[in-house]
Amino acid sequence: MTAADVLLSRALVEEATKKSGLIWVRGTGHARALWHIWHEGAVYLIGDGPGEQPLPDGLTDGAAAEVTVRSKDKGGRLIVWTTEVTEPAPRSEEWAAAVAELKGKRLNAPDAETMTERWARECRLLRLEPGESRTELPDSSGAAVPLPTGATTREPVPAALPRLLLKRRRKS
C-alpha cells in the first residue's frame, strides 16, 4: 500500500465512522451494535453499567477488536477495521474530554445531571483507534445465529385471517 492509499483508507474510516450512528464491534464473541462518538482520531464507547449498552465479550485493555461500519445512506457494510482496545482511567484528562462528548450524544439518560459520576463509578469507557482497514466484502453474510429462546406466539393464527387478508387485496 502506498502512502496515499493509507491516507485515503484512514479518511474513509474516519468519515464513515463519524456519520454512522451505530458500529458493530467484535471482541472474542459475537459482534454487537453500539452507539459511539468519534473524538480525536478514535472511537469512544461507554457501557457495561446499569442502564447502559452491554459491551461485547473480550473488550479489555490491550485486546484486539474488529469494527464494522455501515453506510449511512444504504445501511450496508462499508468498511471493516481492526483496533487495539485501550481503557482510559476514570476521571483522567483523556477520560473527561471523551465523556464530555459522549454526554452530549447520550439520548434518554435518566440522570443527565449525575451521569458522568455514574459512568466513572459503574461503567467502562473504551477507546478504539483505527488500525488496518479493508473494504472488500467477505463471502459470508456476517449474520449471527439467533440465540435459542422459549418465546412463542400466544395462540395460532385465526383460521379466518388469510381470507380477510385476501379480501382486502382484491378490493384495492
Secondary structure, DSSP 4 states (H G I P E B T S, - for coil): --HHHHHHHHHHHHHHHHH-SEEEEESSS--EEEE-EEETTEEEEEESSTTSPPPPTT--TT-EEEEEEE-TTT-SEEEEEEEEEE-PPTTSHHHHHHHHHHHHH--S-TTTTTHHHHHHHH-EEEEEEEEEEE-SPPSS--PPPPPP-----SSPPPTTHHHHHHHHHHH-
